[in-house]
Structure formats: C-alpha cells, structure tokens
Amino acid sequence: MLFQHIYDKSLAQASYLIGCQKAGVAAVIDPKRDVDTYIDIARQNNMKITHIFETHIHADFLSGSRELAALTGAGMYLSDEGGADWQYEFAHIGLKNGDEVKVGNLIFEVMHTPGHTPESISFILTDTPASKEPVMMFTGDFVFVGDVGRPDLLEKAAGIKGTQDLGALQMFDSIKKFDALPDYIQVWPGHGAGSACGKALGAVPSTTVGYEKIRNWALLYKNNQGGFVDYLLADQPEPPKYFAMMKKLNKVARPLMTEVPKLKQLSTDELKAAMDKGTKLIDARNKAEFAEGFIPGSINIQGNNAFATWAGWFLTYEEPFILLAAPDQLDDLIRKLMRIGLDNIIGYVPSTDVYQGSLEQVKMIGYDDFKTKLDDKGTQIVDLRGVAEYNAGHLKGADNVFVGTIHKDLDKISKEKDVIIHCQGGDRSSIAYSLLIKEGFTNVTNYSPGMNEWVAKGNEVIQS
C-alpha cells in the first residue's frame, strides 16, 4: 500500500493519497484545489488516480475533487447521507453508511458520522493483503487529535438556523460509534492545529482510536450528553466570513480551475487607474516592511500561513483585487487564494516603487509609552483578538473589536480620542491599522508587540 499525507499549513488542512501498488491504482481523500500535487505523486509512483473521496461538503476550503476528476477521469465518491437538503448538486457516485468501495486490494468502508455536518462520513480502510482487520480511519472533520468537529458552523457561518444544537446531539451519537471501534485503528483527520473547524486541535498529524479514548475530551463525555453539548458549543472561534461561500461552491457545479494561473505585472498607470476605481490592493509584505512605507489605501495581509484566511475576511467573491508581492512569492500566494476560491486577481506589483505618490508610515507605540496611556481618559485601547481570546485575558479597560468584523464595528472606535490598537503579536493589528487608515481614521497608533510582550513583562490581565 502507498500512503501519502498531504498537508496545507495555510489552512491546516490534510488530504490523502492511498494506492494499491499491485493494481497501480490510487484514491485521493479531500483534495485541495491545486491538484497538481496529487497528479505528480501518482506519476512518480506509476499509479493512476481512479477514485476521489470526500468526507463532507467542506466549509473551510474549496474542494479540488471536480478539478481532479476532470484531469484524471477518476470517479467522485461522495456522501448521499444527511437528507434532501445536504446533497451534492452535480453528478457523482453516492455513498451511504456501510457501503464498501474497492481500490485494487484496498477496501474503504463508509461510516456515517454526522455532527459537524449532517452528511459527514468517515472512511475505514482495510489493506486486504496485509490483514483482514481495518488499519486506518479517515475522519474528515469528525474526530481530530484531541478534539471533534464543531457543529455550529452551518448556523454561524452559513446562516442555517437551528442546526448547531441538532448537530451537537448528532455528534454525541457519532462519538459512540467511534468508541466502539478497535483501539488499534489509526486515525487520520482532515485538519490539524490552527484550523477554525474546532477549538483545541492537536498539532500531531494522526492518532489512534485507543489514544483518543483516553485523552480526547469528547470521549470522556461519552456518557454525559448535556455536558458534551455544552462543552462542544462553548468558546468556539469566530468562523471566517468566506466559510459561507465555500459551503455553497462545494455543493454546486461551479467553474473549474485546472491549473495555477500566471499574473500580469501592472504598470504605474495601470495600478493608479485600478485603485482610482476602488480596486483593493493587498500588500502581502511582512508587517515591519509595511510599517516603514505603504501605498495609501492598501491593506496589509502578510503572505504567511494565515494569508488566505484573512484575505477571506476582507475580500468578496465578486470584486477584483491586486497583489503587492515579490515575484518569487506569487505561486505560493495564488495557490493559497485558489484554495478558498478567490480567483479575481487582475495583476500584481512587485514593490511600492511602482507607486509614484508619497508612501505612508505606520504610527507605532512602544511598551513604556503604551503603559503610560492606559489610564489616560483621552485614549481608547482596542483589543482586536477574538472574543474567546479576549475573555481569557485582556487589559483592564480595553474594548474588544474583532479585526475580522471591524468594518461592521467602526462606530465602536473613537474618532475623537487617541486610539491604540493591539492583538496578540502584531499581525492582526497591522491588518486593522491599514483598514482604519483606509477608512479615514487619523488618530490610530499600533502597539505591535501586543499581548505577547505585555504578558511576558509580568503585567496583569483581566478575565471575563
């Protein structure tokens, strides 16, 4: 058996290629949209991709199943569970609980495991030449290392009312199915630490059924339905805005993108004309470079592992936008944007040198000056972190305005007082600073070291 774990750090998303070497055929589970990765692995191992599996209709990334099927001719084996409202709306081979699919000498058994979503399924793998017993389980967003999938995304991100409580009860029942499995089965989940699909995902890539029985909080609550539901729904992180669009696009027949596009480099005149029309310029440079000099009106979203997630908060699927990034960054950034369907990039500029006007600089404040401002009634301190982070420990008197929804909460930020913004370590405050300047605020200063420095220096924090 050939086994490849493919991990996208930018979305903390795992996909898998599993092949039968004797038959020369392979399956891919939960493929990302830039599918050349899987085609290259199959080619290097003299295999043909014949099967594509999905564990559920994803909300956190744009599935590459249809792109991969178009390029390879593989069949798409997708869930037909969950009822009429949870069906894929394009041609596929439907799967139900208990179904078995053979890929050469490998057998994938389907287990319906609703909770995260009504149609969610897991795949239990038996490598028949090696053993008659199952050896692996691919759980998608059902069971993670140390956690389980959140059931509130459909309600909070997609606006489908009344689904989170039902989902929590379904998850409780699904956990009982998991608890009945043999301890030795390896568990390979769809996400790792950093994903917004849970609140306490472990950083290691895999686990076992037996290990989760003794350390996963959900298994420890298996006989306490009320406690399970309460804990599962409490303190979940804010779901990124783009999740709602992913849920829609992964269900319907959408336009395909079967290769990574190349971007046009824009001239000074083209950049000016686009920005004069209101086209957004996303500056993907490091926050320190951005602070030293940025094009007025640009938005700083650093090209790190969180790039796609934050881009999904501040870009829509209808509007065109421009990237400011070094040429050697482009392939990586385009792939990250592809994975959440942000395809309307009209071009890029390699540096601020393209801009002929005056650059602006970020107004920064250091620790000592920041500390003297805390009791100043003419100063507003704005904590840009998520609600759960804020409640776990914040500065006395600080107002919480989550950066992802800052456009809706501009009225919570004073235009009369001096405003000092901060987050945990400066990435989110750089985004917020650029957005506030773009919105016309002139009274904002960035305490970039944020809570990391504040706590490291032994200062008090308040819990809510």
C-alpha positions as CSV (number, residue, x, y, z in Angstrom):
1,M,0.0,0.0,0.0
2,L,1.2,3.5,-0.9
3,F,0.2,6.2,1.7
4,Q,0.9,9.9,1.3
5,H,-0.3,12.6,3.8
6,I,-0.5,16.0,2.1
7,Y,-0.8,18.9,4.5
8,D,-1.6,22.5,3.7
9,K,-0.2,24.6,6.6
10,S,-2.0,27.7,5.4
11,L,-5.4,26.2,6.1
12,A,-4.2,23.4,8.5
13,Q,-5.9,21.0,6.0
14,A,-5.0,17.4,5.4
15,S,-5.6,15.3,2.3
16,Y,-4.5,11.8,1.5
17,L,-3.4,9.7,-1.5
18,I,-3.7,6.0,-0.8
19,G,-2.8,3.5,-3.5
20,C,-2.7,-0.2,-4.2
21,Q,0.8,-0.8,-5.6
22,K,-0.1,-4.2,-7.1
23,A,-3.0,-2.9,-9.1
24,G,-1.4,0.5,-9.8
25,V,-4.5,2.5,-8.8
26,A,-5.0,5.2,-6.1
27,A,-7.6,7.2,-4.3
28,V,-7.4,10.7,-3.0
29,I,-9.4,11.9,0.0
30,D,-10.5,15.5,0.4
31,P,-8.3,17.1,-2.3
32,K,-7.3,20.7,-2.2
33,R,-7.9,22.7,-5.4
34,D,-4.4,22.9,-6.7
35,V,-4.5,19.3,-7.7
36,D,-1.1,19.1,-9.5
37,T,0.3,17.8,-6.1
38,Y,-1.7,14.5,-6.4
39,I,-1.1,14.0,-10.1
40,D,2.7,14.4,-9.5
41,I,2.7,11.9,-6.6
42,A,0.7,9.4,-8.7
43,R,3.0,9.9,-11.7
44,Q,6.2,9.4,-9.6
45,N,4.8,6.1,-8.2
46,N,3.4,4.8,-11.6
47,M,-0.2,4.9,-10.4
48,K,-3.4,6.1,-11.9
49,I,-5.9,8.1,-9.7
50,T,-9.2,6.3,-10.1
51,H,-11.2,7.3,-7.0
52,I,-11.8,10.6,-5.3
53,F,-13.5,10.6,-1.9
54,E,-14.9,13.4,0.2
55,T,-15.8,13.2,3.9
56,H,-18.4,16.1,3.7
57,I,-19.3,19.3,1.9
58,H,-16.4,21.5,3.1
59,A,-16.8,25.0,4.5
60,D,-13.1,25.9,5.1
61,F,-11.6,25.3,1.6
62,L,-12.7,24.9,-2.0
63,S,-12.5,21.2,-2.8
64,G,-10.5,20.1,-5.8
65,S,-12.5,17.0,-6.4
66,R,-14.0,18.2,-9.6
67,E,-10.7,19.6,-10.9
68,L,-9.0,16.3,-10.2
69,A,-11.8,14.3,-11.8
70,A,-11.6,16.5,-14.9
71,L,-7.9,15.9,-15.3
72,T,-7.7,12.2,-14.4
73,G,-11.2,10.8,-15.2
74,A,-11.4,9.4,-11.7
75,G,-14.9,8.8,-10.2
76,M,-16.1,11.0,-7.4
77,Y,-17.4,9.0,-4.5
78,L,-19.4,11.4,-2.3
79,S,-21.9,11.3,0.6
80,D,-25.6,10.8,-0.1
81,E,-26.4,10.9,3.6
82,G,-27.9,13.7,5.6
83,G,-31.3,14.1,3.8
84,A,-32.5,16.1,0.9
85,D,-31.0,19.5,1.9
86,W,-27.5,18.1,2.1
87,Q,-26.9,16.6,-1.3
88,Y,-24.2,17.4,-3.8
89,E,-25.8,19.0,-6.9
90,F,-23.6,17.6,-9.5
91,A,-23.0,14.1,-10.9
92,H,-21.2,11.7,-8.5
93,I,-21.3,8.2,-7.1
94,G,-23.3,8.3,-4.0
95,L,-22.2,6.7,-0.7
96,K,-24.3,5.5,2.3
97,N,-23.4,4.1,5.7
98,G,-22.0,0.6,5.3
99,D,-21.0,0.9,1.7
100,E,-17.7,-0.6,0.6
101,V,-15.5,0.7,-2.2
102,K,-12.6,-1.4,-3.6
103,V,-9.5,0.3,-4.9
104,G,-7.3,-2.5,-6.1
105,N,-6.8,-4.7,-3.0
106,L,-7.8,-1.9,-0.6
107,I,-11.3,-1.7,0.8
108,F,-12.8,1.6,2.0
109,E,-15.9,1.2,4.3
110,V,-18.2,4.1,4.7
111,M,-19.4,5.1,8.2
112,H,-22.0,7.9,8.5
113,T,-20.7,10.2,11.2
114,P,-22.9,13.3,11.4
115,G,-22.4,16.2,13.8
116,H,-20.0,18.6,12.1
117,T,-22.5,18.4,9.2
118,P,-25.5,16.1,8.6
119,E,-23.9,14.4,5.6
120,S,-20.4,13.8,7.1
121,I,-18.9,10.4,6.5
122,S,-15.7,8.7,7.5
123,F,-13.7,6.0,5.6
124,I,-12.4,2.9,7.3
125,L,-9.5,1.3,5.3
126,T,-8.6,-2.4,5.2
127,D,-5.4,-3.3,3.4
128,T,-6.5,-6.9,2.5
129,P,-3.1,-8.4,1.5
130,A,-1.8,-7.4,5.0
131,S,-4.8,-8.1,7.2
132,K,-8.5,-8.8,7.3
133,E,-8.8,-6.2,10.0
134,P,-9.1,-2.4,9.3
135,V,-5.9,-0.4,9.8
136,M,-6.8,3.2,9.2
137,M,-9.7,5.6,9.5
138,F,-10.1,8.9,7.7
139,T,-12.4,11.1,9.8
140,G,-12.5,14.4,7.9
141,D,-14.0,16.9,10.4
142,F,-15.5,14.3,12.7
143,V,-12.6,13.3,15.1
144,F,-9.4,15.3,15.3
145,V,-6.4,14.8,17.5
146,G,-7.8,15.8,20.9
147,D,-11.0,17.3,19.6
148,V,-14.1,16.9,17.5
149,G,-15.6,18.9,14.7
150,R,-17.7,21.9,15.7
151,P,-21.4,21.7,14.8
152,D,-22.1,25.4,14.9
153,L,-20.6,26.4,11.5
154,L,-23.7,25.9,9.5
155,E,-25.6,28.3,11.8
156,K,-22.8,30.9,12.4
157,A,-21.1,30.9,9.0
158,A,-23.8,29.8,6.6
159,G,-26.8,31.3,8.5
160,I,-28.8,28.0,8.6
161,K,-30.8,28.5,11.8
162,G,-31.4,25.7,14.3
163,T,-28.6,23.4,13.1
164,Q,-26.0,23.8,15.9
165,D,-28.0,22.1,18.7
166,L,-29.1,19.2,16.4
167,G,-25.5,18.9,15.2
168,A,-24.2,18.6,18.7
169,L,-26.6,15.8,19.5
170,Q,-25.7,14.0,16.3
171,M,-22.0,14.4,17.2
172,F,-22.7,12.8,20.6
173,D,-24.2,9.8,18.9
174,S,-21.4,9.6,16.3
175,I,-18.9,9.5,19.1
176,K,-20.5,6.4,20.5
177,K,-19.8,4.7,17.1
178,F,-16.2,5.8,17.3
179,D,-15.9,4.5,20.8
180,A,-17.0,1.0,19.6
181,L,-14.1,0.7,17.1
182,P,-10.9,-1.3,17.9
183,D,-8.3,0.7,19.7
184,Y,-5.5,-0.1,17.2
185,I,-7.1,1.7,14.2
186,Q,-5.0,4.7,13.1
187,V,-7.0,7.9,12.8
188,W,-6.1,10.4,10.1
189,P,-8.2,13.6,10.4
190,G,-9.0,16.4,8.0
191,H,-7.4,19.2,10.0
192,G,-4.6,20.0,12.5
193,A,-3.9,22.8,14.9
194,G,-4.8,26.2,13.6
195,S,-8.0,25.2,11.8
196,A,-11.2,27.0,12.7
197,C,-13.1,23.7,12.4
198,G,-12.5,23.1,16.1
199,K,-11.2,24.9,19.1
200,A,-8.5,22.6,20.5
201,L,-7.0,20.6,17.7
202,G,-3.7,18.8,18.3
203,A,-0.6,19.6,16.4
204,V,0.5,16.0,15.6
205,P,-0.9,14.6,12.2
206,S,-2.5,11.4,13.4
207,T,-3.7,9.4,16.4
208,T,-5.4,6.1,17.2
209,V,-8.8,5.2,18.4
210,G,-7.4,4.0,21.6
211,Y,-5.4,7.1,22.3
212,E,-8.4,9.3,21.7
213,K,-10.5,7.2,24.1
214,I,-8.2,8.3,26.9
215,R,-7.3,11.9,26.0
216,N,-10.0,13.4,23.8
217,W,-12.4,15.4,25.9
218,A,-15.3,14.2,23.7
219,L,-14.8,10.6,24.6
220,L,-14.5,11.5,28.2
221,Y,-18.0,12.9,28.0
222,K,-19.5,9.9,26.1
223,N,-21.9,9.2,29.0
224,N,-22.9,12.8,29.7
225,Q,-24.9,14.2,26.8
226,G,-25.7,17.6,28.5
227,G,-22.1,18.2,29.5
228,F,-20.9,17.1,26.0
229,V,-23.2,19.5,24.2
230,D,-22.4,22.5,26.5
231,Y,-18.6,22.0,26.2
232,L,-18.8,21.4,22.4
233,L,-20.7,24.7,21.7
234,A,-18.8,26.9,24.2
235,D,-15.9,29.2,23.1
236,Q,-15.7,28.2,19.5
237,P,-13.6,30.6,17.4
238,E,-15.2,33.1,15.0
239,P,-15.8,31.3,11.7
240,P,-14.1,33.2,8.8
241,K,-16.6,35.0,6.6
242,Y,-15.6,33.0,3.5
243,F,-16.9,29.8,5.0
244,A,-20.4,30.5,3.8
245,M,-19.3,30.8,0.2
246,M,-17.3,27.6,0.4
247,K,-20.3,25.7,1.7
248,K,-22.2,26.9,-1.4
249,L,-19.5,26.4,-4.0
250,N,-18.6,22.9,-2.8
251,K,-22.2,21.8,-3.3
252,V,-22.9,23.0,-6.8
253,A,-21.4,22.7,-10.3
254,R,-19.0,25.7,-10.4
255,P,-16.4,26.9,-12.9
256,L,-13.2,24.8,-12.7
257,M,-9.6,26.0,-12.5
258,T,-7.3,23.1,-13.5
259,E,-4.0,24.9,-13.4
260,V,-2.4,27.6,-11.3
261,P,-2.8,30.9,-13.2
262,K,0.0,33.4,-14.0
263,L,-0.4,37.0,-13.1
264,K,0.2,40.1,-15.1
265,Q,2.6,42.7,-13.7
266,L,0.9,46.1,-13.7
267,S,2.4,49.3,-14.7
268,T,2.3,52.5,-12.6
269,D,-0.6,53.8,-14.7
270,E,-2.5,50.6,-14.5
271,L,-2.1,50.5,-10.8
272,K,-3.3,54.0,-10.4
273,A,-6.3,53.5,-12.7
274,A,-7.4,50.4,-10.8
275,M,-7.0,52.0,-7.4
276,D,-8.9,55.1,-8.6
277,K,-11.8,52.8,-9.4
278,G,-11.7,51.4,-5.9
279,T,-9.9,48.2,-6.6
280,K,-8.3,46.8,-3.4
281,L,-4.5,46.4,-3.2
282,I,-3.5,43.6,-0.9
283,D,0.1,44.2,0.4
284,A,1.5,40.8,1.2
285,R,4.8,42.1,2.7
286,N,5.9,41.5,6.2
287,K,4.3,43.9,8.7
288,A,7.7,45.5,9.5
289,E,8.2,46.3,5.8
290,F,4.7,47.6,5.5
291,A,5.2,49.8,8.6
292,E,8.2,51.5,7.0
293,G,6.3,52.6,4.0
294,F,3.0,51.6,2.4
295,I,0.8,52.8,-0.6
296,P,-2.1,54.8,0.8
297,G,-5.3,52.7,0.7
298,S,-3.5,49.3,0.6
299,I,-4.4,46.5,3.0
300,N,-1.6,44.6,4.8
301,I,-2.3,40.9,4.8
302,Q,1.1,39.2,5.3
303,G,1.8,36.3,2.9
304,N,2.3,33.8,5.8
305,N,0.2,30.7,6.7
306,A,-2.8,32.9,7.7
307,F,-2.8,34.8,4.4
308,A,-5.8,33.0,2.8
309,T,-7.9,33.1,6.0
310,W,-7.5,36.9,6.4
311,A,-8.0,37.5,2.7
312,G,-11.3,35.6,3.0
313,W,-12.4,38.1,5.7
314,F,-11.8,41.2,3.6
315,L,-12.3,40.3,0.0
316,T,-15.6,39.3,-1.7
317,Y,-16.0,36.8,-4.5
318,E,-17.3,39.4,-6.9
319,E,-14.6,42.2,-6.6
320,P,-11.3,42.2,-8.4
321,F,-8.1,42.9,-6.5
322,I,-4.4,43.4,-6.9
323,L,-1.4,41.8,-5.0
324,L,1.7,43.6,-3.9
325,A,4.2,40.8,-3.6
326,A,7.7,39.8,-4.8
327,P,7.6,37.6,-7.9
328,D,9.0,34.6,-6.0
329,Q,6.0,34.8,-3.7
330,L,3.4,34.7,-6.3
331,D,2.9,31.0,-6.9
332,D,2.5,30.3,-3.2
333,L,0.1,33.2,-2.7
334,I,-2.0,32.3,-5.8
335,R,-2.3,28.8,-4.6
336,K,-3.4,29.9,-1.1
337,L,-6.1,32.1,-2.7
338,M,-7.2,29.4,-5.1
339,R,-7.8,27.1,-2.2
340,I,-10.6,29.4,-1.0
341,G,-11.8,30.4,-4.4
342,L,-10.5,34.0,-4.5
343,D,-9.7,34.0,-8.2
344,N,-10.4,37.6,-9.3
345,I,-6.7,38.8,-9.2
346,I,-6.2,41.3,-12.0
347,G,-2.5,41.5,-11.5
348,Y,0.4,42.3,-9.2
349,V,3.1,44.9,-8.5
350,P,6.4,43.7,-7.1
351,S,7.1,46.6,-4.8
352,T,6.0,50.1,-3.7
353,D,8.4,51.5,-6.3
354,V,5.6,51.3,-8.8
355,Y,3.6,53.9,-6.9
356,Q,4.6,57.5,-7.8
357,G,3.0,59.3,-4.8
358,S,4.2,59.6,-1.2
359,L,4.1,56.5,0.9
360,E,2.6,56.5,4.4
361,Q,4.2,55.0,7.6
362,V,2.5,53.2,10.5
363,K,2.4,55.1,13.7
364,M,3.8,52.8,16.3
365,I,4.0,52.9,20.1
366,G,6.5,51.2,22.4
367,Y,5.9,49.4,25.6
368,D,6.8,52.2,28.0
369,D,4.7,54.8,26.2
370,F,1.8,52.4,25.9
371,K,1.8,51.7,29.6
372,T,1.5,55.4,30.4
373,K,-1.5,55.7,28.2
374,L,-3.6,53.0,29.9
375,D,-5.2,55.3,32.4
376,D,-5.5,58.3,30.1
377,K,-9.2,59.1,29.7
378,G,-8.4,60.6,26.3
379,T,-7.1,57.2,25.0
380,Q,-9.1,54.2,23.8
381,I,-7.4,50.8,23.9
382,V,-8.8,48.4,21.3
383,D,-8.1,44.7,21.5
384,L,-8.5,43.1,18.1
385,R,-8.5,39.5,19.1
386,G,-11.4,37.0,19.0
387,V,-13.9,37.0,21.8
388,A,-12.6,33.8,23.4
389,E,-9.1,35.2,23.5
390,Y,-10.3,38.5,24.9
391,N,-12.3,36.7,27.6
392,A,-9.3,34.5,28.6
393,G,-7.2,37.6,29.4
394,H,-7.2,41.2,28.4
395,L,-6.1,44.7,29.5
396,K,-8.2,46.4,32.0
397,G,-10.5,48.9,30.2
398,A,-9.7,47.6,26.7
399,D,-12.6,47.4,24.2
400,N,-12.9,44.2,22.1
401,V,-13.4,44.8,18.4
402,F,-12.6,41.6,16.5
403,V,-10.4,42.5,13.4
404,G,-12.4,40.2,11.1
405,T,-15.6,42.2,11.5
406,I,-14.0,45.6,12.1
407,H,-15.8,47.1,9.0
408,K,-19.2,46.5,10.8
409,D,-17.9,47.9,14.1
410,L,-16.3,51.2,13.0
411,D,-18.7,53.0,15.3
412,K,-17.1,51.3,18.3
413,I,-13.8,53.0,17.5
414,S,-13.5,56.7,18.6
415,K,-12.6,59.4,16.2
416,E,-12.1,61.9,19.0
417,K,-9.8,60.1,21.3
418,D,-6.3,58.7,20.7
419,V,-6.8,55.1,19.7
420,I,-4.2,52.4,20.4
421,I,-4.8,49.0,18.8
422,H,-3.2,45.7,19.6
423,C,-3.7,42.0,19.2
424,Q,-1.5,39.0,20.3
425,G,1.7,39.6,18.3
426,G,1.1,42.3,15.7
427,D,-0.2,40.5,12.6
428,R,-3.8,41.4,13.1
429,S,-3.1,44.9,14.4
430,S,-1.2,45.6,11.1
431,I,-4.3,44.5,9.1
432,A,-6.5,46.6,11.3
433,Y,-4.3,49.7,11.1
434,S,-4.3,49.5,7.3
435,L,-8.1,49.1,7.2
436,L,-8.7,52.0,9.6
437,I,-6.4,54.3,7.7
438,K,-8.2,53.3,4.5
439,E,-11.5,54.3,6.2
440,G,-10.2,57.7,7.1
441,F,-9.0,57.3,10.7
442,T,-6.1,59.6,11.5
443,N,-5.9,59.0,15.3
444,V,-4.7,55.4,15.4
445,T,-1.4,54.0,16.8
446,N,-0.3,50.4,16.7
447,Y,1.1,48.6,19.8
448,S,2.5,45.8,17.6
449,P,4.1,43.6,20.3
450,G,0.6,43.2,21.8
451,M,-0.3,40.7,24.5
452,N,2.8,38.7,23.9
453,E,5.0,41.5,25.3
454,W,2.5,42.6,27.9
455,V,2.3,39.2,29.5
456,A,6.0,38.5,29.1
457,K,6.7,41.5,31.2
458,G,4.6,40.2,34.0
459,N,1.6,42.6,33.7
460,E,-1.9,41.9,35.0
461,V,-4.6,40.7,32.7
462,I,-8.4,40.7,33.3
463,Q,-10.6,37.7,32.6
464,S,-14.2,37.9,31.5
